[in-house]
Amino acid sequence: MKIMVRGLVFGVGFGAATSLVNALSSPYGGLGMPGTVWGKAAKVLSLLMDAGWSWAALAVVTGWLAGTLTRGALVGALALVGATVAYYVTDLFVWEAGTDLVKWVLAGLPLGLVLGAVGAAIRRPGLIGLLAALTVPVGAAVQMVVMPPRPHLTLTPAIVVAEVIVWMAAVLGVGWAVYRFRTQRRAVGVA
């Protein structure tokens, strides 16, 4: 039960933080600080946190923390639903914006179940653990190719920094997953 509450709290914090970072990075809202050091940092964070792969990572990480597949699935779903509700509630207060809350909660529930279970499966040895551990870094790399974080046509320093961070994290994530897999295989004597 405690892990469920933690997953929900983690999700709520992530969703609210994502909405606030978006508001801080935007020149169109009352909280925006464009041109300042804080505004530039917020822009990079906004590009990182408001990406599909980072929301998937939220469910995977909370599922990994939960431990078992069942708890991982439930916690992953709670984290995504909590993040979605917090994101749109915060948007409502910060921007007085309309909301796609219901649509994203309905999408987040099954995706959270699957991604949370994937997170819990990272603990498993062998090929299943390897594939589970590759989910977020490969997903981030695919998103960078298919839909990079470029809200406009010109490349800005914030976009370049965000893309470099994502690519470096994806490479490190794949490297960690493969290293862990190979180390486990050597430990049991499989070449």
N, CA, C and O of each residue as an XYZ file, in Angstrom:
764
protein
N       0.824     -1.202      0.000
C       0.000      0.000      0.000
C       0.865      1.263      0.000
O       0.552      2.242     -0.678
N       1.962      1.227      0.772
C       2.838      2.380      0.854
C       3.441      2.725     -0.510
O       3.572      3.898     -0.861
N       3.805      1.690     -1.277
C       4.401      1.926     -2.593
C       3.381      2.539     -3.549
O       3.747      3.314     -4.432
N       2.099      2.195     -3.376
C       1.049      2.781     -4.216
C       0.948      4.283     -3.960
O       0.855      5.079     -4.894
N       0.968      4.653     -2.694
C       0.882      6.067     -2.333
C       2.107      6.814     -2.851
O       1.999      7.923     -3.376
N       3.277      6.187     -2.695
C       4.503      6.827     -3.193
C       4.453      7.027     -4.702
O       4.847      8.078     -5.207
N       3.971      6.023     -5.418
C       3.861      6.142     -6.876
C       2.917      7.258     -7.270
O       3.205      8.028     -8.186
N       1.787      7.348     -6.580
C       0.826      8.412     -6.856
C       1.429      9.780     -6.553
O       1.281     10.715     -7.341
N       2.107      9.899     -5.415
C       2.729     11.173     -5.032
C       3.822     11.553     -6.027
O       3.929     12.714     -6.423
N       4.627     10.581     -6.426
C       5.678     10.828     -7.404
C       5.065     11.311     -8.717
O       5.563     12.262     -9.321
N       3.995     10.667     -9.157
C       3.317     11.068    -10.383
C       2.731     12.462    -10.292
O       2.882     13.261    -11.216
N       2.056     12.768     -9.175
C       1.469     14.097     -8.984
C       2.573     15.159     -9.022
O       2.411     16.205     -9.651
N       3.686     14.888     -8.353
C       4.804     15.835     -8.358
C       5.366     16.037     -9.750
O       5.663     17.166    -10.141
N       5.517     14.953    -10.506
C       6.045     15.045    -11.859
C       5.109     15.848    -12.763
O       5.558     16.722    -13.504
N       3.819     15.555    -12.701
C       2.859     16.263    -13.550
C       2.788     17.745    -13.236
O       2.787     18.574    -14.146
N       2.729     18.089    -11.948
C       2.677     19.503    -11.556
C       3.964     20.214    -11.941
O       3.929     21.342    -12.434
N       5.101     19.559    -11.719
C       6.390     20.163    -12.065
C       6.498     20.395    -13.566
O       7.016     21.425    -13.997
N       6.018     19.454    -14.361
C       6.061     19.601    -15.818
C       5.241     20.804    -16.256
O       5.702     21.598    -17.076
N       4.050     20.950    -15.730
C       3.209     22.091    -16.076
C       3.859     23.412    -15.654
O       3.849     24.381    -16.413
N       4.419     23.446    -14.451
C       5.067     24.677    -13.976
C       6.299     25.030    -14.793
O       6.526     26.200    -15.101
N       7.094     24.030    -15.145
C       8.282     24.284    -15.970
C       7.859     24.808    -17.340
O       8.495     25.711    -17.884
N       6.794     24.248    -17.893
C       6.280     24.768    -19.166
C       5.881     26.238    -19.035
O       6.177     27.051    -19.911
N       5.214     26.567    -17.945
C       4.779     27.954    -17.730
C       5.969     28.883    -17.549
O       5.966     30.001    -18.065
N       6.978     28.436    -16.828
C       8.167     29.263    -16.602
C       8.964     29.484    -17.882
O       9.624     30.511    -18.034
N       8.906     28.537    -18.791
C       9.692     28.642    -20.021
C       8.973     29.408    -21.128
O       9.583     29.733    -22.147
N       7.711     29.694    -20.947
C       6.913     30.306    -22.011
C       6.878     31.830    -21.913
O       6.747     32.387    -20.823
N       6.996     32.489    -23.047
C       6.859     33.949    -23.041
C       5.394     34.404    -23.011
O       5.124     35.602    -22.925
N       4.459     33.471    -23.080
C       3.051     33.827    -23.213
C       2.268     33.844    -21.913
O       1.142     34.341    -21.886
N       2.827     33.319    -20.839
C       2.102     33.281    -19.575
C       2.650     34.289    -18.587
O       3.704     34.887    -18.803
N       1.927     34.465    -17.516
C       2.339     35.414    -16.491
C       3.576     34.974    -15.722
O       4.281     35.809    -15.156
N       3.848     33.670    -15.694
C       5.011     33.170    -14.967
C       6.273     33.121    -15.815
O       7.371     32.944    -15.287
N       6.125     33.275    -17.112
C       7.248     33.113    -18.029
C       8.409     34.044    -17.738
O       8.223     35.205    -17.371
N       9.615     33.512    -17.908
C      10.837     34.278    -17.698
C      11.760     34.134    -18.904
O      12.939     33.829    -18.727
N      11.264     34.344    -20.129
C      12.118     34.140    -21.294
C      13.292     35.126    -21.281
O      13.165     36.272    -20.849
N      14.420     34.644    -21.762
C      15.597     35.495    -21.846
C      16.457     35.485    -20.590
O      17.627     35.862    -20.649
N      15.908     35.065    -19.460
C      16.699     35.008    -18.234
C      17.379     33.636    -18.146
O      17.012     32.707    -18.866
N      18.346     33.523    -17.278
C      19.016     32.236    -17.074
C      17.997     31.191    -16.634
O      18.025     30.051    -17.098
N      17.092     31.590    -15.730
C      16.074     30.654    -15.239
C      15.107     30.261    -16.347
O      14.680     29.110    -16.432
N      14.769     31.217    -17.188
C      13.872     30.927    -18.298
C      14.493     29.973    -19.298
O      13.817     29.088    -19.824
N      15.797     30.154    -19.565
C      16.496     29.255    -20.492
C      16.611     27.850    -19.909
O      16.425     26.863    -20.621
N      16.918     27.758    -18.612
C      16.985     26.453    -17.960
C      15.609     25.787    -17.958
O      15.493     24.582    -18.176
N      14.573     26.583    -17.709
C      13.212     26.048    -17.721
C      12.836     25.540    -19.107
O      12.101     24.559    -19.228
N      13.332     26.197    -20.157
C      13.031     25.757    -21.526
C      13.627     24.376    -21.787
O      12.974     23.511    -22.371
N      14.875     24.174    -21.349
C      15.506     22.863    -21.520
C      14.719     21.808    -20.734
O      14.410     20.738    -21.258
N      14.403     22.116    -19.484
C      13.627     21.171    -18.670
C      12.260     20.895    -19.283
O      11.779     19.763    -19.251
N      11.640     21.919    -19.838
C      10.338     21.745    -20.474
C      10.434     20.778    -21.648
O       9.581     19.908    -21.817
N      11.473     20.935    -22.454
C      11.658     20.038    -23.601
C      11.924     18.605    -23.161
O      11.555     17.660    -23.858
N      12.563     18.442    -22.004
C      12.850     17.099    -21.494
C      11.641     16.479    -20.800
O      11.324     15.312    -21.028
N      10.968     17.253    -19.958
C       9.888     16.703    -19.139
C       8.571     16.541    -19.898
O       7.759     15.684    -19.551
N       8.360     17.342    -20.910
C       7.088     17.305    -21.627
C       7.172     16.415    -22.867
O       6.470     16.644    -23.852
N       8.027     15.408    -22.810
C       8.190     14.468    -23.915
C       7.552     13.134    -23.536
O       7.519     12.759    -22.364
N       7.057     12.441    -24.523
C       6.414     11.152    -24.272
C       7.318     10.158    -23.575
O       6.871      9.428    -22.691
N       8.601     10.119    -23.963
C       9.515      9.156    -23.351
C       9.695      9.432    -21.861
O       9.870      8.492    -21.086
N       9.655     10.704    -21.438
C       9.856     10.988    -20.012
C       8.629     10.573    -19.194
O       8.761     10.145    -18.047
N       7.450     10.698    -19.780
C       6.239     10.231    -19.100
C       6.243      8.699    -19.034
O       5.819      8.115    -18.037
N       6.723      8.060    -20.093
C       6.859      6.596    -20.057
C       7.874      6.195    -18.991
O       7.674      5.216    -18.273
N       8.957      6.952    -18.893
C       9.983      6.666    -17.878
C       9.403      6.768    -16.470
O       9.780      6.001    -15.584
N       8.491      7.708    -16.265
C       7.829      7.840    -14.958
C       7.157      6.524    -14.569
O       7.339      6.038    -13.452
N       6.383      5.950    -15.485
C       5.684      4.690    -15.187
C       6.664      3.533    -15.031
O       6.472      2.671    -14.174
N       7.712      3.506    -15.852
C       8.700      2.427    -15.765
C       9.455      2.495    -14.439
O       9.629      1.477    -13.770
N       9.899      3.684    -14.060
C      10.655      3.834    -12.805
C       9.789      3.468    -11.601
O      10.243      2.757    -10.705
N       8.561      3.943    -11.575
C       7.705      3.610    -10.429
C       7.378      2.116    -10.410
O       7.261      1.519     -9.340
N       7.232      1.514    -11.590
C       7.034      0.061    -11.646
C       8.251     -0.691    -11.156
O       8.124     -1.701    -10.464
N       9.428     -0.210    -11.507
C      10.670     -0.829    -11.036
C      10.763     -0.740     -9.517
O      11.140     -1.706     -8.853
N      10.416      0.430     -8.970
C      10.457      0.608     -7.517
C       9.457     -0.300     -6.805
O       9.699     -0.720     -5.674
N       8.343     -0.602     -7.457
C       7.307     -1.434     -6.837
C       7.739     -2.882     -6.680
O       7.321     -3.557     -5.739
N       8.563     -3.361     -7.585
C       9.117     -4.710     -7.430
C       8.446     -5.794     -8.241
O       9.044     -6.293     -9.194
N       7.237     -6.179     -7.905
C       6.577     -7.283     -8.600
C       5.812     -6.770     -9.813
O       5.515     -5.580     -9.914
N       5.497     -7.674    -10.727
C       4.792     -7.272    -11.949
C       3.424     -6.665    -11.639
O       3.057     -5.639    -12.211
N       2.680     -7.285    -10.748
C       1.345     -6.783    -10.423
C       1.415     -5.411     -9.762
O       0.735     -4.473    -10.179
N       2.239     -5.307     -8.736
C       2.382     -4.001     -8.068
C       2.969     -2.980     -9.019
O       2.558     -1.819     -9.012
N       3.933     -3.397     -9.846
C       4.539     -2.488    -10.815
C       3.511     -1.927    -11.774
O       3.504     -0.729    -12.060
N       2.638     -2.799    -12.273
C       1.586     -2.356    -13.191
C       0.660     -1.354    -12.516
O       0.347     -0.310    -13.088
N       0.224     -1.669    -11.304
C      -0.695     -0.772    -10.591
C      -0.034      0.577    -10.271
O      -0.633      1.636    -10.457
N       1.202      0.513     -9.791
C       1.900      1.751     -9.433
C       2.202      2.582    -10.683
O       2.095      3.808    -10.651
N       2.574      1.930    -11.769
C       2.817      2.655    -13.021
C       1.573      3.384    -13.496
O       1.642      4.536    -13.926
N       0.430      2.705    -13.417
C      -0.833      3.333    -13.817
C      -1.192      4.480    -12.880
O      -1.607      5.544    -13.339
N      -1.040      4.278    -11.574
C      -1.320      5.350    -10.612
C      -0.425      6.560    -10.846
O      -0.882      7.701    -10.778
N       0.835      6.310    -11.118
C       1.773      7.414    -11.348
C       1.373      8.208    -12.590
O       1.366      9.439    -12.559
N       1.043      7.523    -13.677
C       0.658      8.246    -14.902
C      -0.668      8.980    -14.747
O      -0.808     10.115    -15.202
N      -1.625      8.348    -14.117
C      -2.914      9.014    -13.912
C      -2.741     10.207    -12.971
O      -3.288     11.280    -13.226
N      -1.985     10.028    -11.887
C      -1.727     11.137    -10.965
C      -0.991     12.277    -11.643
O      -1.307     13.445    -11.418
N      -0.002     11.942    -12.481
C       0.750     12.967    -13.211
C      -0.160     13.715    -14.179
O      -0.072     14.937    -14.299
N      -1.022     12.992    -14.859
C      -1.920     13.620    -15.828
C      -2.890     14.572    -15.141
O      -3.080     15.702    -15.592
N      -3.496     14.123    -14.063
C      -4.444     14.975    -13.334
C      -3.722     16.215    -12.793
O      -4.221     17.332    -12.926
N      -2.560     16.018    -12.188
C      -1.816     17.150    -11.633
C      -1.378     18.119    -12.725
O      -1.418     19.333    -12.531
N      -0.963     17.589    -13.865
C      -0.549     18.433    -14.990
C      -1.696     19.346    -15.431
O      -1.520     20.558    -15.557
N      -2.853     18.764    -15.659
C      -3.970     19.561    -16.164
C      -4.583     20.467    -15.103
O      -5.058     21.556    -15.425
N      -4.581     20.042    -13.861
C      -5.065     20.925    -12.792
C      -4.120     22.120    -12.652
O      -4.572     23.257    -12.518
N      -2.813     21.865    -12.683
C      -1.846     22.959    -12.607
C      -1.983     23.871    -13.814
O      -1.952     25.094    -13.673
N      -2.137     23.289    -15.005
C      -2.365     24.101    -16.211
C      -3.591     24.995    -16.060
O      -3.584     26.149    -16.488
N      -4.629     24.462    -15.456
C      -5.850     25.227    -15.265
C      -5.582     26.467    -14.411
O      -6.075     27.552    -14.718
N      -4.809     26.306    -13.349
C      -4.505     27.437    -12.470
C      -3.475     28.384    -13.078
O      -3.591     29.600    -12.922
N      -2.478     27.850    -13.762
C      -1.396     28.683    -14.302
C      -1.824     29.391    -15.580
O      -1.535     30.574    -15.763
N      -2.507     28.679    -16.458
C      -2.856     29.223    -17.771
C      -4.343     29.522    -17.928
O      -4.747     30.202    -18.871
N      -5.146     29.019    -17.015
C      -6.603     29.024    -17.197
C      -6.942     28.317    -18.508
O      -7.814     28.744    -19.265
N      -6.230     27.235    -18.744
C      -6.315     26.519    -20.012
C      -7.411     25.473    -19.980
O      -7.791     24.967    -18.924
N      -7.908     25.165    -21.170
C      -8.823     24.049    -21.330
C      -8.052     22.760    -21.101
O      -6.837     22.785    -20.906
N      -8.736     21.665    -21.125
C      -8.058     20.429    -20.748
C      -8.478     19.244    -21.600
O      -9.621     19.132    -22.041
N      -7.512     18.369    -21.814
C      -7.747     17.068    -22.439
C      -7.609     15.973    -21.393
O      -7.214     14.848    -21.700
N      -7.937     16.314    -20.166
C      -7.710     15.431    -19.025
C      -8.291     14.041    -19.232
O      -7.584     13.049    -19.055
N      -9.541     13.950    -19.596
C     -10.203     12.645    -19.700
C      -9.525     11.783    -20.763
O      -9.285     10.595    -20.548
N      -9.222     12.381    -21.895
C      -8.567     11.634    -22.982
C      -7.223     11.065    -22.513
O      -6.915      9.901    -22.771
N      -6.428     11.885    -21.826
C      -5.102     11.437    -21.410
C      -5.151     10.485    -20.222
O      -4.290      9.614    -20.105
N      -6.129     10.626    -19.343
C      -6.284      9.650    -18.258
C      -6.660      8.294    -18.851
O      -6.133      7.261    -18.437
N      -7.578      8.303    -19.827
C      -7.975      7.051    -20.467
C      -6.812      6.407    -21.227
O      -6.741      5.181    -21.309
N      -5.909      7.203    -21.778
C      -4.717      6.664    -22.440
C      -3.680      6.233    -21.415
O      -3.015      5.213    -21.593
N      -3.539      7.004    -20.345
C      -2.508      6.731    -19.341
C      -2.760      5.487    -18.521
O      -1.819      4.836    -18.066
N      -4.011      5.154    -18.331
C      -4.326      3.981    -17.505
C      -3.773      2.688    -18.107
O      -3.005      2.000    -17.433
N      -4.127      2.327    -19.344
C      -3.561      1.077    -19.886
C      -2.054      1.185    -20.152
O      -1.315      0.221    -19.952
N      -1.603      2.358    -20.602
C      -0.164      2.520    -20.834
C       0.614      2.419    -19.525
O       1.696      1.835    -19.487
N       0.072      2.980    -18.468
C       0.723      2.895    -17.160
C       0.793      1.470    -16.654
O       1.794      1.068    -16.061
N      -0.262      0.704    -16.882
C      -0.250     -0.707    -16.477
C       0.877     -1.462    -17.184
O       1.641     -2.193    -16.553
N       0.967     -1.274    -18.496
C       1.989     -1.971    -19.282
C       3.388     -1.487    -18.906
O       4.279     -2.298    -18.652
N       3.580     -0.175    -18.870
C       4.911      0.371    -18.587
C       5.350      0.094    -17.152
O       6.535     -0.124    -16.899
N       4.417      0.101    -16.222
C       4.755     -0.253    -14.848
C       5.210     -1.703    -14.742
O       6.163     -2.009    -14.026
N       4.530     -2.591    -15.454
C       4.942     -3.998    -15.477
C       6.309     -4.147    -16.140
O       7.129     -4.955    -15.705
N       6.549     -3.379    -17.179
C       7.866     -3.383    -17.825
C       8.936     -2.954    -16.826
O      10.010     -3.552    -16.763
N       8.640     -1.923    -16.051
C       9.587     -1.464    -15.039
C       9.904     -2.550    -14.023
O      11.063     -2.744    -13.658
N       8.893     -3.246    -13.574
C       9.115     -4.342    -12.616
C       9.910     -5.470    -13.259
O      10.694     -6.135    -12.582
N       9.719     -5.693    -14.552
C      10.427     -6.774    -15.256
C      11.920     -6.480    -15.413
O      12.697     -7.391    -15.699
N      12.323     -5.243    -15.233
C      13.759     -4.919    -15.314
C      14.540     -5.729    -14.293
O      15.703     -6.060    -14.524
N      13.927     -6.048    -13.183
C      14.586     -6.818    -12.119
C      14.856     -8.263    -12.531
O      15.680     -8.936    -11.913
N      14.190     -8.732    -13.537
C      14.350    -10.135    -13.950
C      15.671    -10.321    -14.690
O      16.112     -9.443    -15.432
N      16.282    -11.455    -14.477
C      17.529    -11.728    -15.204
C      17.218    -12.163    -16.637
O      16.079    -12.495    -16.965
N      18.220    -12.156    -17.458
C      18.088    -12.682    -18.809
C      17.506    -11.693    -19.795
O      17.506    -10.481    -19.581
N      17.006    -12.259    -20.887
C      16.521    -11.475    -22.007
C      15.326    -10.588    -21.636
O      15.215     -9.465    -22.127
N      14.442    -11.084    -20.780
C      13.277    -10.283    -20.368
C      13.732     -9.021    -19.647
O      13.237     -7.932    -19.936
N      14.663     -9.155    -18.719
C      15.192     -7.993    -18.010
C      15.900     -7.034    -18.947
O      15.776     -5.817    -18.806
N      16.647     -7.576    -19.909
C      17.339     -6.725    -20.883
C      16.337     -5.931    -21.716
O      16.470     -4.715    -21.853
N      15.349     -6.604    -22.266
C      14.357     -5.914    -23.104
C      13.596     -4.861    -22.299
O      13.323     -3.770    -22.799
N      13.258     -5.187    -21.065
C      12.564     -4.220    -20.213
C      13.451     -3.007    -19.948
O      12.982     -1.869    -19.993
N      14.727     -3.249    -19.672
C      15.654     -2.150    -19.387
C      15.915     -1.286    -20.617
O      16.282     -0.119    -20.483
N      15.733     -1.838    -21.801
C      15.948     -1.076    -23.037
C      14.739     -0.229    -23.430
O      14.852      0.626    -24.309
N      13.597     -0.446    -22.805
C      12.360      0.213    -23.216
C      12.469      1.734    -23.233
O      12.155      2.359    -24.246
N      12.902      2.336    -22.142
C      12.952      3.800    -22.074
C      14.060      4.377    -22.957
O      13.786      5.301    -23.723
N      15.302      3.876    -22.886
C      16.316      4.494    -23.744
C      16.037      4.319    -25.238
O      16.268      5.239    -26.023
N      15.547      3.155    -25.629
C      15.224      2.964    -27.050
C      14.011      3.812    -27.432
O      13.969      4.395    -28.515
N      13.032      3.877    -26.539
C      11.872      4.732    -26.800
C      12.258      6.196    -26.942
O      11.726      6.898    -27.802
N      13.180      6.661    -26.105
C      13.654      8.046    -26.205
C      14.362      8.274    -27.533
O      14.153      9.301    -28.178
N      15.202      7.322    -27.949
C      15.920      7.457    -29.217
C      14.947      7.465    -30.397
O      15.094      8.255    -31.330
N      13.963      6.585    -30.345
C      12.962      6.556    -31.427
C      12.206      7.878    -31.481
O      11.986      8.424    -32.563
N      11.809      8.395    -30.325
C      11.102      9.676    -30.317
C      11.987     10.789    -30.854
O      11.494     11.689    -31.535
N      13.287     10.750    -30.563
C      14.202     11.778    -31.065
C      14.298     11.747    -32.582
O      14.491     12.786    -33.213
N      14.167     10.573    -33.169
C      14.223     10.452    -34.618
C      12.883     10.849    -35.245
O      12.839     11.620    -36.204
N      11.805     10.317    -34.698
C      10.473     10.514    -35.276
C       9.891     11.881    -34.931
O       9.291     12.536    -35.784
N      10.065     12.308    -33.691
C       9.448     13.556    -33.235
C      10.374     14.267    -32.234
O      10.100     14.280    -31.034
N      11.467     14.854    -32.732
C      12.409     15.518    -31.827
C      11.776     16.732    -31.153
O      10.788     17.277    -31.647
N      12.347     17.157    -30.021
C      11.760     18.284    -29.280
C      12.058     19.622    -29.946
O      12.879     20.401    -29.463
N      11.392     19.873    -31.041
C      11.618     21.123    -31.774
C      10.288     21.838    -31.969
O       9.589     21.619    -32.958
N       9.949     22.696    -31.009
C       8.662     23.378    -31.090
C       8.585     24.401    -32.225
O       7.491     24.844    -32.575
N       9.715     24.779    -32.801
C       9.715     25.691    -33.947
C      10.835     25.300    -34.889
O      11.638     24.423    -34.569
N      10.900     25.942    -36.051
C      11.821     25.524    -37.099
C      13.285     25.818    -36.798
O      14.157     25.046    -37.197
N      13.569     26.894    -36.117
C      14.964     27.248    -35.857
C      15.486     26.507    -34.641
O      14.789     26.345    -33.639
N      16.720     26.066    -34.750
C      17.366     25.409    -33.621
C      17.845     26.472    -32.643
O      18.583     27.387    -33.008
N      17.423     26.339    -31.423
C      17.869     27.254    -30.374
C      18.860     26.512    -29.481
O      18.922     25.283    -29.522
N      19.629     27.230    -28.686
C      20.537     26.545    -27.756
C      19.793     25.580    -26.817
O      20.310     24.507    -26.508
N      18.608     25.945    -26.371
C      17.840     25.074    -25.480
C      17.485     23.759    -26.171
O      17.557     22.695    -25.556
N      17.107     23.826    -27.431
C      16.763     22.615    -28.178
C      17.992     21.731    -28.345
O      17.916     20.516    -28.162
N      19.122     22.336    -28.692
C      20.360     21.567    -28.875
C      20.759     20.890    -27.562
O      21.101     19.708    -27.552
N      20.715     21.637    -26.456
C      21.076     21.070    -25.155
C      20.138     19.917    -24.800
O      20.592     18.863    -24.356
N      18.837     20.114    -24.993
C      17.871     19.057    -24.673
C      18.124     17.813    -25.525
O      18.087     16.696    -25.009
N      18.379     17.991    -26.812
C      18.619     16.841    -27.679
C      19.902     16.109    -27.302
O      19.943     14.879    -27.322
N      20.940     16.850    -26.960
C      22.195     16.216    -26.534
C      21.972     15.418    -25.247
O      22.461     14.295    -25.117
N      21.241     15.995    -24.310
C      20.955     15.290    -23.047
C      20.192     13.994    -23.319
O      20.529     12.948    -22.763
N      19.178     14.058    -24.159
C      18.376     12.858    -24.444
C      19.230     11.788    -25.125
O      19.184     10.622    -24.733
N      20.008     12.171    -26.141
C      20.839     11.191    -26.825
C      21.878     10.585    -25.890
O      22.115      9.377    -25.928
N      22.503     11.417    -25.044
C      23.495     10.889    -24.102
C      22.835      9.931    -23.104
O      23.375      8.865    -22.808
N      21.672     10.318    -22.593
C      20.966      9.460    -21.645
C      20.534      8.150    -22.306
O      20.598      7.091    -21.683
N      20.097      8.220    -23.561
C      19.689      7.008    -24.273
C      20.875      6.066    -24.464
O      20.752      4.860    -24.248
N      22.016      6.609    -24.866
C      23.213      5.784    -25.055
C      23.660      5.179    -23.724
O      23.989      3.995    -23.656
N      23.671      5.995    -22.668
C      24.050      5.478    -21.341
C      23.064      4.413    -20.857
O      23.470      3.413    -20.265
N      21.773      4.626    -21.108
C      20.760      3.645    -20.703
C      20.928      2.323    -21.424
O      20.829      1.263    -20.806
N      21.181      2.371    -22.719
C      21.412      1.140    -23.481
C      22.692      0.469    -22.988
O      22.733     -0.747    -22.803
N      23.731      1.270    -22.779
C      24.993      0.718    -22.286
C      24.834      0.040    -20.941
O      25.369     -1.048    -20.725
N      24.097      0.677    -20.027
C      23.856      0.078    -18.710
C      23.091     -1.229    -18.843
O      23.440     -2.217    -18.196
N      22.049     -1.251    -19.676
C      21.227     -2.456    -19.829
C      22.051     -3.608    -20.400
O      21.947     -4.738    -19.924
N      22.858     -3.333    -21.403
C      23.678     -4.383    -22.020
C      24.760     -4.852    -21.046
O      25.018     -6.051    -20.931
N      25.384     -3.918    -20.353
C      26.408     -4.276    -19.363
C      25.818     -5.180    -18.281
O      26.414     -6.193    -17.916
N      24.659     -4.810    -17.777
C      23.988     -5.595    -16.735
C      23.655     -6.991    -17.247
O      23.857     -7.978    -16.540
N      23.147     -7.074    -18.468
C      22.795     -8.359    -19.074
C      24.035     -9.240    -19.215
O      24.008    -10.416    -18.852
N      25.114     -8.677    -19.739
C      26.351     -9.451    -19.943
C      26.956     -9.893    -18.611
O      27.459    -11.010    -18.489
N      26.903     -9.003    -17.612
C      27.431     -9.340    -16.291
C      26.640    -10.495    -15.674
O      27.225    -11.396    -15.073
N      25.337    -10.470    -15.819
C      24.499    -11.556    -15.288
C      24.807    -12.871    -16.012
O      24.864    -13.927    -15.382
N      24.999    -12.810    -17.299
C      25.292    -14.038    -18.078
C      26.638    -14.627    -17.670
O      26.785    -15.844    -17.562
N      27.627    -13.745    -17.440
C      28.936    -14.228    -17.005
C      28.843    -14.838    -15.609
O      29.527    -15.815    -15.308
N      28.002    -14.265    -14.767
C      27.867    -14.760    -13.393
C      27.311    -16.177    -13.348
O      27.641    -16.950    -12.448
N      26.466    -16.518    -14.320
C      25.912    -17.874    -14.340
C      26.685    -18.801    -15.290
O      26.314    -19.958    -15.482
N      27.758    -18.275    -15.873
C      28.641    -19.099    -16.688
C      28.216    -19.284    -18.122
O      28.654    -20.237    -18.767
N      27.370    -18.401    -18.653
C      26.947    -18.486    -20.053
C      27.816    -17.512    -20.854
O      27.918    -16.337    -20.499
N      28.422    -17.980    -21.901
C      29.313    -17.133    -22.702
C      28.564    -16.257    -23.650
O      29.173    -15.487    -24.393
